[in-house]
Amino acid sequence: MKNTAIKLIFGLLALTLSNTVFAQDSQGSLAESWGMTIKQGQQGNFEAAFKAHGEIRDAAGDPRAWEVYTPVTGDQLNVYAVRTCCYTWADQDAYIKWERDNPGIMQDFFANVDQYVESYGHYFSEVDLDNSHWGDGSKPVVYVGVTEYAINPGHAAEFHSARAELSQIAINQGWGETNRWAWTDQVGGKPVSSLAVPFSSFADMGDDEQSFRSFVVEHAGEERTSELMEQLADSVKSSSYSIWAHRPDLSTGSGD
């Protein structure tokens, strides 16, 4: 089912994965995401139309920056993830008003872009800003590796507790000096959390000199590390990993 891939994208990538500074100074943590599955053989036409639509949005002063990602792995490569972050729920009301005050924006989309789209998905997610570390934006984000965790019913509290403690060890003890990551939680549906890790190249995906587990052991001890890892594992029903490419050629705006 095509929407399955779209749901996977936005259960995972609920953050602004751009080359700019991760939204540490943002007033909100809400991410809005659209997924588009493109009709077979129409990706070139879609990209041309979508790029032209983005120019119209920029000219109209779209207050949001929309980042686009396409899959590098998997068996459904005609999916485009279009996302923006980080806002409050009240900001969402304000953005809907902006769209209504500028009706030509969506009129252009449906007149010129929609014809190439087979199906859509629309999602909100919350970024765990306290336990994420996206860096200062000095390194470009070319690829993003995303691990999705489907949480066992009734075990969300245990998962989030272990996630927070492990993340704070990483942040406070210097793992973030050479590593970046972000945690997100899907709004609505079954409990899904994700861990996104940005890369500047495929070479960056190689093994680290020190594993994260050994890093935690060094700072929290073997016993506590084992407890946290077990708590995390016991809270998860299943997990999956995917790689996405950032598409600056299709992304729009810088936002206000």
Secondary structure, DSSP 8 states (H G I E B T S, - for coil): -HHHHHHHHHHH--S--SSS--STT-S--EEEEEEEEE-TT-HHHHHHHHHHHHHHHHHHT-SS-BEEEEESSSS---EEEEEEEEE-HHHHHHHHHHHHH-THHHHHHHHHTGGGEEEEEEEEEEE-GGG-B---S-S---EEEEEEEEE-TT-HHHHHHHHHHHHHHHHHTTGGGT--BEEEEESSSS-EEEEEEEESSSGGGS--SS-HHHHHHHHH-HHHHHHHHHHHHHTEEEEEEEEEEE-TTT-B----
